[in-house]
């Protein structure tokens, strides 16, 4: 009898042609006079979460979608080497020091957090699905790796774990095993093995509405967390909605209404207005403390202005 996880892997490979219908719920929100039409609680959450979305994106080391310009709030650190066996199983991660907003000068700044970002599924082969979703190899590697990295640093800097897709599931597992750790997940996989309620108040999840893995979340209770569902890419396929680059872009754009580092990244990383956001004559970001003059209506269908990362939709 085929296992649920095996059925997931087969179904996953069959969904490339699935699309989602436009969603206009954000257009009907009570926040149309707020910056970009985003409610204050979404903007505040984006300010907190976007550095970890960026870290989760950068975990896909070597991919074309990575941010390439300077990232003001994250300083890459040398991580422990991943041995050949773990690498063959698709496991990977990156490590950063995180600094307070506006502290771009290297001299005398102190980290406010240490961030471990797990890589998600790369789709270069079947190893991530086999060792990450069908078996627990990557889960065990993630918990062991976090313990090894935490032991390297003899200080009181708090830890944050994060990840996209499968990387989000690995971050969840570390969060469950380490109640002191804060966790942020993005379009996270529903496949995990720990206690769903353990450390639940210290987990935050951002999912794109209608993205691929949400089709499987209904078959298994998601780990308890503060969950935000946003619709940055109306009309895109479930596969395209799963993109970490586009979710990181969207959260950074939203955060840029209040955060100078996020605004700097919008200007230097090629981040464009999310498809859903209200149109303006100027395609650039309106900046910090922007106020809407007329009600902002989120678009239910994408327009023709797309970024290079959306060109294949």
N, C-alpha and C positions, 0 to 999 in steps of 0.2 A: 504493500500500500504506500503510495507516494506521501512523503511528509509535507507538512504545511510550508516549511521553509523551501523545500524543493519546488513545490507548486508556485511559490512566490517567484523563484528564479525563472521558471518557465513563463509565467505570466508577464514578468518584467520585460522579457525579450519580445513579447507580442504586442506591446503597447505603443510602439513608435509612431503609429498612424493615428492615435487617439488625439482628439482636440477638446478643448473646453470652450464653453460658450461665454460670451462677454458677461461681466458682472458689473452692475452699476450701483451696488449698495453704497459705495463710498460717495457717489454723486448725491445720494439722498441723506447724507449724514447731517447732523446739526452743526457742522464745523466749516461750512462753506466760506465764512468770513475769516477763518484762521489761515495762517501762512500756508500756501500751497493746497489749501483744503484739507490739511491733515489735522486731526484732533490733537489737543495738547498732550494727551497721554501717549499718543503714538510718537509725537515729536520727542518727548522726554525719553521714551524707551529707546528711540533710535539713537539719541545722543549717547546713551549708556552702552548700547549694543554694537554700534558700527565699528569700533576698533576690533571687536572680536569677529565680526563678519569679515573684515579685512584680513585678520590673522588666519581665519579659516580658508579664505581664498588663497593666501600665500602658501598654505600647506601643500597646494598642488604644484610643487616645485617643478619647474621645467615646462609648464603649460603656457600656451599663448595668451591666456586671459589674465595673467597676473598683472598687478599694478607694478609699474617699472620705475616711476619717479619716487622721490623721497617720501617716506611715510612719517610724519612728524611725531606721532605719539608712540610708535613702536620701534624698538631697537633689536635687531636680530641678534640672537645669542648662539654660540656653538652648542649643539646638542650632542648627546652621547651617540656614538655610531650605531646604526641599525645593522645587525648582523645579516649575513647572506640568507639564512633560513627565513628570518622575519621579513626581509625584503621580498623574497620569493613568494611570500604569502600576501603581498600587497600592502604591508604595514609601513607607515611613514608618518612623520610629524615634524613640526618646526617649533622653535622656542623664541620668546621675545621678553624683553622688559617693556612694560607699559609705563608711560609718564603722564602726568597731569596735563590737561589741555593748556596750550600756550607756553609750554616749557620746551621749545624746540632747541634751545642752546644746550649743547652737551655738557658744558662745564657746570659742575656742582648740582646738577639735577639728580633727584633720587627717584627710583621706581616706585609707583603706587601699587603695582601688581606684576606678577610673573605669569606669562601666558603660554600655555602648551596647547597647540592647535593640531588636532589629528587630521590626517588626509582622508578624504572620502574615497568612494569608488572611482577608479581611473578608467575603467572599461577597456584597458589594454589587453585584457584576457579575462579568464573566469576566476582568477585567484581571489579577488576581493569578494565576489559573491560566495565562493566556496568557503573560504577561511573566515570571512567576516559575517556572512548572513546564515549560511547553512551550518557552520561550525563555530566554535567559540575561540579559535586560535587568536584572532586579532583582539578579542575582548581581554583575554589573559595577557597578551602582550601589552595592551594599553595600561592595564592596572599595574603590571610590573614596571613598565617604563616610567609611569608617573612616580612611583615610589623611588625608583633609582634617581630620577632627576631631582625630586624634592630633597633627597639625601645629600645632594651635591652642594646645596646652598645653606650656609649656616647663618640665617638671618630671619627676620620676622616679616618679610615681604609676603603678602597673601598670594595665593595661587588662584588662577582662573583656567579652566579647561574649556575648550571649544572645538567645534567641528561642524562640517556640512555633510549631510547625507549619512553614509556609514560612519564618518568622523563624528557626527552628532551622537550616534548610538554609543561610540566608544567614550565620548565625553560624559554621556549619561552614566555609563558603568563606573567611571572613575568618581563621578559625583556621588553615586550610591555608596561606594566603598570608602569615601573620604568626606564625612559630613562638614568638614571645615572649608571645603572647596566650593567656589562659585562656578557655575557652568552656564554657557550660552550655546544654543544649538540652532542650526539653520537648515530648513527643509530636511529635518532630521529623519533618519530611518526609524521605523517603529520596532525594529528587532533588537531586543535587549534581554538580559536575563535577571537583572537585579530586582529588588523590592521597589515597586513603583512609587511608594510614598516616602521612601527614605530620602531626606535632604530636599524635599520637594520645594520648600520656600526659597531655596538658593539656586533654582534653575529657571532660565528664561529661554523661550523658544520663539523664533520667527519663522513662519511658513508662508510661502506664496500660495494664494488661493488656487486650488485646482492643479497643483504640481504633482508630478508622478507618484511620489511615495504616499500621498494622502489617500490614494486608492487602496492602499494596504493597511493604513492605520485603523480602519474600521474593524479589521479582523482581530486586533489585539489592543488592549487598553494601553494608551500612551502613558509614559511616566508622568506623574503629577508635576506641573510646572506652571509658570505664568506664560501663557501662550498668546501670541499676536499673529493674526492672519491678515495679510495685506495683499492687495491686488494691483501690483505694479505693471503687470503685463497682460492686460485683457486681450482675449482673442488668440494668444499664443498656445501652442500645443503643450500637453502635459510634460513632455520631454524638455522643451525649451524653458518652461516655467521652473524647472528644477535647477537651472544654472546658478552657480554661486556668484559668478561675476555680476550678473544682472541684479541679484538680490543685494549684494554688497554695494553696487552703484546706487540702488534705490534708497537703502538705509543711509548711505553717506549723504545723498542729496537731501533727504528729509532732515538729517542732523544738521546740515549746513545752514538751516534757518536759525540756529542758536549756537553753533559751535564753530570757532574760527579755524580750528585744524581741519574739520570736515569741509568747510568752505574752501580752504587751501587745496585739499585733495580733489574737490570737484574741478578746480581750475587747472590742476597739474596732471591729473590722471585720465583726462578725457571722459569724465562722467557727464552724461547728458540727462536732460529732463526725463523722468520716467514717463512712459507712454500714457499712463493713466492721468497724469496731473494736468490741471487746467492750462490751456494755451495762453501764451503771452506773445506780444510782438517781438520781444527780445528773447532768443532761445537760451541765453545764459541764466545762471542762478540769480535771483533777485537780491540775495544776501541776507545778512543777519538783521534781525528785528524788522523784516519786511512785513507790511500790513496790506491786506487785500482791500482794494477800493470798491470793487464789485464782487458779488458772490462767485467763488471759484467752483466750477463744476467739473468733477473728475470725468474723464472721457470713458464711455462704455466700449469704444472700439479704438484700435490703434490708428494713429495718423501716419503720414509718410515720412516723418522725421525719425530716423532710427540711427543708432550708434553702429560703429563697425562690428560690435559684438552681437548685434541683432540682425545683421545683414542676411543671415541664412534662414531667417524665419519664413 
